[in-house]
Amino acid sequence: MSDWVKVAAAADCPPGEFLALKAGREFIVLCNVEGTFYALRDQCSHEDLPLSNGDLEGSEFVCIHHGARFDVCTGRALCLPAIRPVKTFEVEVRDADVFVRPG
């Protein structure tokens, strides 16, 4: 699937906040870092647990289950126990809506 999917209105996810959503078949975490939107797969790469149970701290997403941290902008694992990145998705803001390309 390579089509863009509207996932939210930009106003629904203010800076410093995140939303757990579904884009096509993908469960994602939509993060607003200082007005720029990023989308991560809602699945920790350490164990297959939802990231959306965690917290957004600046540009890092913290998995509440074991403390793994991920760079929201790149998906890169920043500390143990995670060593693999989290999948990221392209994001576009059109007018006042946020779109994600889940494919």
Steps between C-alpha positions, in 0.01 A plus 500: 500500500658829396204736526487782749247462782349788695553413866415817695443870498822681592320670788423160656871446575658817642879540543639265761210257466437173316206295377464125453327445166449260215623587149384239252604170662772658714460601863704815546602759754467850354733741684515877486853621575506881510241523221645228276315171473664156501347152485639182654367146497319446829724208590816499709788328320622348828181304564181513300321731742322824408708816515183703548496392867815709544588868493629761257791692654618768258607310189529166680231240553539297818358148517340466842542122507881476520632856462620480140528840329461579132578808292158607371651661189692192382367206701854425621533312831680726747557266793474143619311279514404597144768464234288504182322809367125545491347531154415857400252626242489807277276779627353800321285784627250623243294800596405410858514122463777246563559220250721193537633270229478157666643294212 
